[in-house]
Amino acid sequence: MARGGYRPGAGRPKKSGGPTKAELEAEIARDFAKYGLTPLEYMLAVMNDPTADNERRDRMAIAAAPYVHARADAEKKGKKEQRQETAERSASSGRFAVPSPPKLVVNNGS
């Protein structure tokens, strides 16, 4: 009696419904060729098109956001950067500042 191997209908069901990734990529490539747009221009055009499907407009907005807007947390400094900056400021003046080098004088008269 066979124990292992392939069993018809076993396993996780295949994903069904909706266009595949290859179909979406082909559609985008057709639109690029049709309109002669850069990828960012295309994403913005689809995002601003009121006749496009809302789900597609949302996906284009998410995809275009990193190219149009900077991250809010990119401007903030972390604890290590803040400590380093504070240390540099305190070391530039005060008791622990690096002393200036000695002034070299040339004495050609003797």
C-alpha positions as CSV (number, residue, x, y, z in Angstrom):
1,M,0.0,0.0,0.0
2,A,1.4,3.4,-1.0
3,R,1.9,5.8,1.8
4,G,3.5,9.0,0.6
5,G,3.7,11.1,-2.5
6,Y,1.4,13.3,-4.4
7,R,-2.3,13.3,-3.4
8,P,-4.8,15.2,-5.7
9,G,-6.4,18.1,-3.8
10,A,-4.0,18.0,-0.9
11,G,-2.2,21.1,0.4
12,R,-2.9,24.8,0.5
13,P,-5.3,25.9,-2.2
14,K,-4.0,28.1,-5.0
15,K,-4.7,31.9,-4.8
16,S,-7.5,32.7,-7.1
17,G,-9.1,35.9,-8.3
18,G,-7.5,39.2,-9.4
19,P,-4.8,39.8,-11.9
20,T,-1.4,38.2,-11.4
21,K,1.8,40.1,-10.9
22,A,2.9,39.4,-14.5
23,E,-0.4,40.7,-15.9
24,L,-0.1,43.9,-13.8
25,E,3.5,44.4,-15.0
26,A,2.5,43.9,-18.6
27,E,-0.3,46.5,-18.2
28,I,2.1,49.0,-16.8
29,A,4.6,48.3,-19.6
30,R,1.9,48.9,-22.2
31,D,0.9,52.2,-20.5
32,F,4.6,53.3,-20.4
33,A,5.0,52.7,-24.1
34,K,1.6,54.3,-24.8
35,Y,2.1,57.6,-23.0
36,G,5.9,57.8,-22.8
37,L,6.0,58.6,-19.1
38,T,8.6,57.9,-16.4
39,P,7.5,55.4,-13.7
40,L,6.9,58.1,-11.2
41,E,4.9,60.2,-13.6
42,Y,2.8,57.1,-14.5
43,M,2.2,56.4,-10.8
44,L,1.1,60.0,-10.2
45,A,-1.1,59.9,-13.3
46,V,-2.9,56.7,-12.2
47,M,-3.2,58.1,-8.6
48,N,-4.9,61.3,-9.9
49,D,-7.1,59.5,-12.4
50,P,-10.7,59.5,-11.0
51,T,-11.8,56.8,-13.4
52,A,-9.2,54.3,-12.1
53,D,-10.1,51.6,-9.6
54,N,-9.7,52.9,-6.0
55,E,-7.6,50.0,-4.9
56,R,-5.2,50.6,-7.8
57,R,-5.0,54.3,-7.0
58,D,-4.2,53.5,-3.4
59,R,-1.4,51.1,-4.5
60,M,0.1,53.7,-6.8
61,A,0.0,56.3,-4.0
62,I,1.8,54.0,-1.6
63,A,4.4,53.2,-4.3
64,A,5.0,56.8,-5.2
65,A,5.2,58.2,-1.7
66,P,8.9,57.5,-1.0
67,Y,9.9,59.3,-4.2
68,V,7.8,62.4,-3.4
69,H,7.9,62.8,0.4
70,A,10.8,62.4,2.8
71,R,10.3,60.2,5.9
72,A,9.4,62.1,9.0
73,D,11.8,60.2,11.2
74,A,14.7,60.7,8.8
75,E,15.2,64.2,10.2
76,K,15.3,63.1,13.8
77,K,18.6,62.1,15.4
78,G,19.0,59.1,17.6
79,K,20.5,59.0,21.0
80,K,24.0,58.2,19.8
81,E,24.0,61.1,17.3
82,Q,22.7,63.5,20.0
83,R,25.4,62.4,22.4
84,Q,28.1,62.7,19.7
85,E,26.9,66.2,18.9
86,T,26.9,67.2,22.5
87,A,30.4,65.8,23.0
88,E,31.7,67.7,20.0
89,R,30.2,70.9,21.2
90,S,31.7,70.6,24.7
91,A,35.1,69.6,23.4
92,S,35.3,72.5,21.1
93,S,35.6,75.0,24.0
94,G,36.2,75.0,27.7
95,R,38.4,73.0,29.9
96,F,38.6,69.9,27.7
97,A,39.1,71.7,24.4
98,V,42.0,70.7,22.2
99,P,44.8,73.2,22.7
100,S,46.0,75.2,19.8
101,P,49.4,74.0,18.3
102,P,52.6,75.9,19.3
103,K,53.5,78.9,17.2
104,L,56.7,78.2,15.3
105,V,59.0,81.2,15.0
106,V,62.0,81.2,12.6
107,N,65.0,83.1,14.0
108,N,67.4,83.8,11.2
109,G,69.3,86.7,12.9
110,S,71.6,84.6,15.2
